[in-house]
Amino acid sequence: MRIARWETSTGQTGEGFVIDDRVVPFPQGATVAEVVAGGLDYARELLAQSTTTTGTPLSEVVLQVPLAPASIRDFVAFEEHVEGISGSVDGKSEVVPEWYEAPTFYFTNPHTVSPTAATVPIPQTQAMDFEAELATIIGGVAGSLGENLTVDQAGAHIFGYTVMNDWSARDLQSREMKVRLGPCKGKDFGMTLGPWIVTADELETFVDEDGFLELRGEVHINGELVGEDLVSNMGWPFPELVAYASRNSCIVPGDVLGSGTIGNGGCLGELWGIGSARAALEPGDVVAISFEGIGEITNTVGERVAAPEIPRARVRSRSRRRSS
């Protein structure tokens, strides 16, 4: 099943299935959020009621972000990416021992997500970058609160997958992370998700004997192939990422968990780390990221947007306590 949200030429919004070359609204006025919360069985019930509905040609609608994320966690699960990006940060390509101990992630902004075909405005950066990722969408499971899940339990919470571009301003990110916190403004200005959600059952034939999704991912900039990798090169399969996210915490329907950037050119930062002189992205550049079995998102880099200045930190010269 492919599940999407869209806008028609008359400005009407729709949520439903992508069936062949048309979009078909969910019956009974259901929404993507409700379907994800209801889980795969509920989605199958709605699909069975939708197969005879005519719908609208896909070519006549504009796809929107496939869901409003409840939260976004983004992992860093590809060893080759970690090795390459470290070289661009401090000139030393390495994978620290701590990376192997557990899958690391950060939370990012669910309110600055763009759909495929959108132009993505950028901050005042001279090191604009993309990050090609596959993301999983958490669905509802009856009787589960999504807390402290085992790997098997976590797998049942995977509703589907979508393509992710975790846009990055590398110069801003580098400054922030020297403070031992972040990324912050180097990341939260934009992310792309789309073009739709492909349900997990559609991808079962791609799962290898170790539980990894053997899907090919590619990145093109202005039509030129610059990166390609297999999702199965992750350090952990998705159920393990989901289980770790729930550890002493919880996951809920609508949560988005990114795989982290694929290796072998999944971002410019990795290429810079191994000596590439490829230029940073500039306004007008077109970035296309695709994953086998899922689809493709294509975005144009927008103009730089100036933001109000924030003053530097004050020198700590004030009294530590009020006089009595």
Rosetta blueprint (number, residue, H / E / L):
1 M L
2 R E
3 I E
4 A E
5 R E
6 W E
7 E E
8 T E
9 S L
10 T L
11 G L
12 Q L
13 T E
14 G E
15 E E
16 G E
17 F E
18 V E
19 I E
20 D L
21 D L
22 R E
23 V E
24 V E
25 P E
26 F L
27 P H
28 Q H
29 G H
30 A L
31 T L
32 V H
33 A H
34 E H
35 V H
36 V H
37 A H
38 G H
39 G H
40 L H
41 D H
42 Y H
43 A H
44 R H
45 E H
46 L H
47 L H
48 A H
49 Q L
50 S L
51 T L
52 T L
53 T L
54 T L
55 G L
56 T E
57 P E
58 L H
59 S H
60 E H
61 V E
62 V E
63 L E
64 Q L
65 V L
66 P L
67 L L
68 A L
69 P L
70 A L
71 S L
72 I E
73 R E
74 D E
75 F E
76 V L
77 A L
78 F E
79 E H
80 E H
81 H H
82 V H
83 E H
84 G H
85 I H
86 S H
87 G H
88 S H
89 V H
90 D H
91 G L
92 K L
93 S L
94 E L
95 V L
96 V L
97 P H
98 E H
99 W H
100 Y H
101 E L
102 A L
103 P L
104 T L
105 F E
106 Y E
107 F E
108 T E
109 N L
110 P L
111 H L
112 T L
113 V E
114 S E
115 P L
116 T L
117 A L
118 A L
119 T E
120 V E
121 P E
122 I E
123 P L
124 Q L
125 T L
126 Q L
127 A L
128 M E
129 D E
130 F L
131 E L
132 A E
133 E E
134 L E
135 A E
136 T E
137 I E
138 I E
139 G L
140 G L
141 V L
142 A L
143 G L
144 S L
145 L L
146 G L
147 E E
148 N L
149 L L
150 T L
151 V H
152 D H
153 Q H
154 A H
155 G H
156 A H
157 H L
158 I E
159 F E
160 G E
161 Y E
162 T E
163 V E
164 M E
165 N E
166 D L
167 W L
168 S E
169 A E
170 R H
171 D H
172 L H
173 Q H
174 S H
175 R H
176 E H
177 M H
178 K L
179 V L
180 R L
181 L L
182 G L
183 P L
184 C L
185 K L
186 G L
187 K L
188 D L
189 F L
190 G L
191 M E
192 T E
193 L E
194 G E
195 P E
196 W E
197 I E
198 V E
199 T E
200 A H
201 D H
202 E H
203 L H
204 E H
205 T H
206 F H
207 V E
208 D L
209 E L
210 D L
211 G L
212 F L
213 L E
214 E L
215 L L
216 R E
217 G E
218 E E
219 V E
220 H E
221 I E
222 N L
223 G L
224 E E
225 L E
226 V E
227 G E
228 E E
229 D E
230 L E
231 V H
232 S H
233 N H
234 M E
235 G L
236 W L
237 P L
238 F H
239 P H
240 E H
241 L H
242 V H
243 A H
244 Y H
245 A H
246 S L
247 R L
248 N L
249 S L
250 C E
251 I L
252 V L
253 P L
254 G L
255 D L
256 V E
257 L E
258 G E
259 S L
260 G L
261 T L
262 I L
263 G L
264 N L
265 G L
266 G L
267 C L
268 L H
269 G H
270 E H
271 L H
272 W H
273 G H
274 I L
275 G L
276 S L
277 A L
278 R L
279 A L
280 A L
281 L E
282 E L
283 P L
284 G L
285 D L
286 V E
287 V E
288 A E
289 I E
290 S E
291 F E
292 E L
293 G L
294 I L
295 G E
296 E E
297 I E
298 T E
299 N E
300 T E
301 V E
302 G E
303 E E
304 R E
305 V L
306 A L
307 A L
308 P L
309 E L
310 I L
311 P L
312 R L
313 A L
314 R L
315 V L
316 R L
317 S L
318 R L
319 S L
320 R L
321 R L
322 R L
323 S L
324 S L
